[in-house]
């Protein structure tokens, strides 16, 4: 029996995508839920899994534009011996067992084995038959994890990618000894997983190898770059953008971070960055200025109860803005873990559509590239965006004395149709006050 694999419904506002990569070759035997192709939309790259096991036959070419409902591949029934071979390859570790031995689970790649106290037994029993998503299954197999020992936070006890990453971060923090070198086969497997396939669109070249007689070269824009261009022009044409500026003394945050960074990393399994301070400062300021966390929708002004914080991340494929959902309900440690997870997913091209949707406010840090001063552009339909810049020592007047302090310029661009100048200035001053006195954030004052 032949089964068609069609382009699924990608998101509410997305009807088409580009087939950028086949993850499985023509004629390959695939397992149920195994990713077979990557589609790129104007927001993210999406992996398409096989609906059932079978022999894969491509119906579209890399580079084709496809729409929801289009057939991109077909699956024929796999011969029994091929299906058995495929299943064994998925469950047997890199070093095969002796002949006639039963399949073994993948060997853990961590320096310490999993311990039962990492996960309550009841959760493991409840989730024993719960199917794993392709992304979660890939992470579990790659790191040799037991899903029943990972705390799940999804609906009905479902295991999410965030749960697996949080488990890995926690385990790494608990490990005092340096990790043992993985076996060569494991290194090769991990490299194959992380390295981009040749069919993946290449990043824009920083240097072009010009041929003799060539004076110009036309390169098609990726859908992501086209979407970036459309949204930037949309923001300029549909919003009354105004930018206000301030500067912040980073001495207190830098001192606090230096004192607590080691204990913070041991406690939360992630490094303490400046971004979590600014995220938390913006969350508290937005709660005082709800208009800046609102948006215009037709003739209505829509207020958002929660803060869904966009964090701009520069990748080889362009700028993306993954969302820290419910940032107002997260602790410092949880904010840092989620920001780090989203940044890794963005650079590895593994963001999901859920990671990119629903933002209410955005922070962009041009300072990591050396920017001293800039005016960020809104991320529609949001009404404001905060721009961070490089930290630079400058002379300032402090208690009628000239002092040298590490200073950062802040820029708040906002839609003047909804946000008044007084609100924007007050918001920026509130962020400045909390960064210069970070204990205020710990007390939520």
N, C-alpha and C positions, 0 to 999 in steps of 0.2 A: 504494500500500500504506500502511496506517495502522499506526503503531507507538505503543504505550502507554508513557508515562513513569510509572514507579511510585516510590513512596517506598522508597529503598534501606535496607539495614540500617545504622542510624546508629551504634550502639555496643552493647556487650554488655548494658547495663542499660537501654537506651532503646528503647521500642517505639512511642512516639507523639510527634508534634510539632504545631506550629501553622503554617499557611501565612501568613506575615506580609507577603510582598511578591512580586508578579510583576515580574521583571526584563525581560520581553518581553511586549508587548501581544498581545491576541487577534488571530490572523491574521498575526502577524509571521513573516518568513522568518528562520530561525535556522541557524547552522552547527553542525556536530558539535562536542561538548564546550563549547559556549557556554552559560554560566549562564543559566537561564531563570526561576528562582524561588528564594526564600529561605525555609527552614523554621527555626523557632526551637524548640529542645529546651530541656530544663531545665538545659542546660549551655552551649550556644552556638548561634549562628546558622549554618546550613549551607546552602551554595548547591547547587542541583540542576542539573546540566548536561544538555543535550540529547544523546541517544545517537547521533543522526545528523542530517544536515541535513534540513530540511523546513519545512512551514507549521504554526505552533503553534496549538493549540486548547485553551483552558483547560477543565479538568474539575472544578475545585474553586474556591471563592471565598476571597478573603483573609479570614483569621480562622477558617477551618475547622480543626478538629482532625483530623489524618490519622494513620494507622498504617502501619507497615512493610508494603509490598505494595499499598497503596492506589494507584489510578490518579489522578494529579493533572493530567495533560495527555495530549494525543495529537498525533502528528506525521503530517501527510499529505505525500506527495511534492510537492516544490516544482517549479513550472514551470522549465524550463532557463534561461530568461532571468532569472527571479527569483533562482535559485541563483547564476548568474554575477554578478548585481548585488550579492548579499550577500557573495560571496567577494571581489569587488573592493573593497567598502567596508571589509572587514577588513584589506586589505593596502595600500590606497592612502592616503597621508598626507592631512592636512586640506586642503592645497592640491593640487587634482587636476592631473595632467599634461596636456599638450596632447593633442587628439584623436588617436586611433590610436597613441598612445605606449603601450608596455608598462607594466604595473603596476610601481611602484617600492616598495621596502621603506620603512617609516616612517622619517622623518628623526629622528636622535638629538636629544634635548632637553637634552643636557648641553653645557657650554661647550667641551668638548674631545672629539674623536672617540675611539671605542674603539681601543685599540692591541693588536697581536697578542701583546705580551708578557704581557697580563693572563691568558692562558689557553694552556696547552700545546697544540700542534697535534694531538697524539694524542688528547686528550680530546675535542676538537671533532669529529674524524673518528669516534671511537667513538660519540658521542652524536648524530651527524647525523640518524639516522632514529628516534631515541628520541622518543615522543610526549610532549608537555608537558601537565601537568594544567591545568584551567581557571584556577586561581589563578595559576600560573606564567605561563601564556600571557598573561593579562591584564596582569601586571606587565611582561613583556617588550615587549608591544605599546605599553603606555602610555609607557614610557621609551625606546622605540626601540632595544632592546638586541639584540645578536647572541648567541643562547644558546650557540653553540659557543665563545665567548670567556669564559664564566663557569665557574669551578671548581665542579664538581658533587660532592656528598657523599652522595647517595642511593644505595640499593641498585642495583648494576649500572650505576653512572654516571648515575643519574637526577637531573635537576635539581630542586631543592627551592626553596620560597619563601625559606627561610633563605639559600640560596646567592645568590639574586638580590639580597636585601636587603644581604647582606654585600658583594657586588660594588658596589652603589650607594654604601654607606657608605665603602668604600675609595676609590672614584673621587672622591667628594666631598672626602675628606681630601687627595687628591693635587692637587686643583685649587686653585691659589693665587688666580686671578682670580675676581671675583664672577660668578655665573651670568648669562648673557644673558637678557633678558626673552623669554619664549616668545611665539610668535605668538598673536594673538587667538583663532584657532580652537583652538590647543592649550590655551589657558587655559580656554576654554569646555568642551573635552573633559575636562580634568582636573577642573574644578568639577563637571561632571555626574557624574563617577565618584565623587567624594568626598562630594557632597551627598546626604543621605538622601532617598529617594523619598517622596512624599506618603503612600503606603500603609503605610510603616513605622510601627509604634506609636510615638507621641510620648513624650518623656521626661516624668516627673512634673512638673507645673507648679510653679514656685517661687511664683508669684502667680496666684491664680484670679480670673478676671473673673466675678464673681457677677452674676446677673440679678436684677431686681426680684422680691421674694417668695421667692427661693431661699434655703433655710436649710441644705441639705446636698446633697452630690453623691456618688453611688456610681460608682466607676470600677473596671472589672475589673482584677484583678492580672494582670501578665504571667506567663507560665510561669516565667521566670527568677526573678521576685520570689516566686512561690509556692514554688519550689524552695529559695530562700534561707531562707524562713520554716520550711519543713519540716526543713531540715538544722540550723538553729539550735536548734529544739525537740528534734530527735533528739539533738544533742550534749548538751543539758542533761539529757535523760532516760536516756541510755545510758552516759554516762561520769561518773566521779567527778572533776569539774573542780576543780582547786586552782590558785591563782596565787601566784607568788613574784616579788618585785621587787628591783631593784638600780638603781644609777645609774652613769653612765659619763661620764668627762671626755673631751670631744670635741676637746680642744686639739690633740693629736698628729695625729689624722686630718684635722682642718681645715687644719692647717699643711702636712701632706704633700700634701693635695689642692690647696691653693693653689699650691704649688711646682711640681707636676707636671701640672696639668690641661691646660695648653696642649700640652705635648709628648705627653701621653697621647692627646689628641684627634687630633693630627697622626699619631700612630703607628697608632691603632686606629680612627679615623674615628667616634668616639662620645665624648660627654662623660663625664668621670669623676664619678660620683655617690657618695653615701654608701651606697646600697643594695648596691653590689658589696662594700664593706668588710664590711658586716654579713652578707652572704651568705657570703663567704669565711670569716669568723669562725665562723659557725654550722656550716659544713661541717666545719671542723677540730674544733670542739667535739663535733659529732655523731659523728665518727669515734672520739672518745675515750669517748663515752657512747652506744653503739649502741642501748640500750633506748629512748632518746628518739626515735630514727629508726625504731622498730618499731611494730607495730599488733597489736591483738587480733583474731583471726579465729576465731570459734567458741570452742573450748577451747584453741586454740593461740596462742602468742606468735610472731609472724612478724617476723623480722629482715630488713632490706633491706641488700644489699651496697652499693648506691649511694645517693646523696642526690639526690632529685628535689624541688627547692625550689619551693614555691608562693609567688608574689609577689602579694599582694592588690592589685587595681586597682579604683578606683572609676570607674564609667562612668555615662552618663546612664540606662542601663537597669538599673543596680544593681551590686552588688559581684561581681566575678568573680576567680577565682584561677588564672591561667595558670601553667604549670609549666616551670621551667628544668630540663630533664631532664639527668641525669648532671652535676649542678653540681660534684660532687667531682672531675671530670676536666677541668674548664674553667679557663682562665687568667683573670686579671682582665679582660683585654680582651674575651675571649669571653663572660664573664659579663655585662659591660656591654652588649655588642651584643645578646645574647639578651634581657636584661631590657628594653632599649629597644624591641626588635622586638615583644615580647609586649605591652608597654604600648600601643604604637601600634595593634597589631591589636585589642586589647581596646576601645580608644576608637573605632576605625573599624568595630567590629562584624565583624571578619574573623578571629576566632579559630576554629581547627578543633577538633574533638573530641580530636585527639591533643595539642593544646596544653593541654588541661584535664584530662587523665587521668594517673593514676599518681603523684600527689604523695605525699611521705613526711613533709614538714615545711613549715610556712608562716611567712612573715614579713609582718606587717601594719604599715604606717607611718601611724598616725593623726596624726603630727606635722605632715604636710603640710597638714592642715586646722586646726592650732592646738591639737590635743589635748595636754594636759600629763600626764595620768595616766588609764589605763583598764585594764580586765581583758578581754583578747580571748577569744573563744569558739572552741573547737576546730573544726577542719574535718575531720569524720569521713571515713575511719576513722583519720586521723592521731592521734597521741597527744600532740602538743604544738604550740604556736604562740607565736612571739615577737612582742610588740608594741613598736614604736618610737614615740617621742613627740617633741614639739618640743624644739629646742635652746634653752635659756634660760640666760643668765648668772646664776649664783648664788654667794654666798659659801660657801667650803668651807675646812676646815682642812688646810693643806698644809705639812708639816715644821714643825708647831706654830705656823704663821702663817696668818692669815686671808687668803685670796686669792680673787679673782673668776675663775671659770672657766665656759666654756660647757658646761653639763651637760645630760644627757638621761636621763630615767627609762626603764628597760626593764622589761617585764612578760613573764613566761613562764607561760602557762597550760598545764596538763598533766593527763593522765588518771592520777589517783592509783592506779587499779587496776594500772597497769603501771609507772609511774615513781614512785620513792620521793622524798621530800623532799630527801634528801641528794644524789641524782642531779640533781635540778632546780637546786638551789642551786649545785652544782659546775659544771653546764653554764653557768648564767648568769654565774658568776664567770669561767669560761674565756672567754666572749664578751667580757666587760668587759676582761679582761686583754689580749686581742688588739687591741681597739679603742684602748685607751690606749697600747699599744706596737705599732703596726701593722707594724713591721719583723718581728715574730714571724711574721706571716702570710706574708711573703715568703720566710721560711726554713722554714715549716711546722713551727714549734716551739711 
